[in-house]
Amino acid sequence: MNAASHDPLSRLPPDHIPEPSAARMGETIATAQQLFARQSMRRPDKERKRPFFGRTWMEAILGAGLASTAAALAFVLAPALISVPTPQSEPPPAEPYRMGMQPNPPGRPLDLDLVAPLELRQFGEVGIGVRNAGERFGIYVVQPSGVEQELVSGPKAAAETISVTDALLVGAEPADILVVRSGFGELQRWEAFVHDGFGFTVSAALSRQIWDAEGREAVLERLGLDPGG
């Protein structure tokens, strides 16, 4: 049995393929050549200016890379562009001062005990000292241990010298009273100081009563105290 009789394609009628026309093929080739020549000779009338960064994804990547490079250069060069302040000279060291003493504020005169010696006078058991420094003076009560307490201080003329001529400590109720006579030359007056538990404080009221008394007896009488006590 012939195997070709079982092939279904063998049963199709024979197909006659037409021969290509040489003239038709020549026309097609000529037309293609003319189109290619026209496209290669065509130029745009005006060139379009494109922005530096285009809209394509490749140009976006290139733009991002340039921006990153510029930022890195700015970060590296920034310390060199920053102006360094000129170092200033160090402040002079503070002047030393004695233990327990505070430095004197600018414009304030030094305390009298730093610039003038104490002139001490003893009236019985009462020690009274005075300091004169230029146009200032101070009067102090001095304890037997040497501790000083300022009673009064103030201005004076530079040519004047304040002196203490008398003092008396009176035990009274409710507090002890210290009376001191001081002044310049013959201009002397009494002042009264009352002990408040911590030290003596000037009493303006009592001082007005005794300021021009002639002596201790007159002072005690004006204070209402017994001169013999």
Buried (B, 14 or more C-beta within 10 A) or exposed (E): EEEEEEEEEEEEEEEEEEEEEEEEEEEEEEEEEEEEEEEEEEEEEEEEEEEEEEEEEEBEEBEEEEEEEEEEEEEEEEEEEEEEEEEEEEEEEEEEEEEEEEEEEEEEEEBBBEEBEBBBBEBEEBBBBBBBBEEBBBBBBBEEEEEBEBBBBEEBEEEBEBBBEBBBBBEBEEBBBBBBBBBBEEEBEBBBBBBEEEEBEBBEEBBEBBBEBEEBEBBBBBBEBEEEE
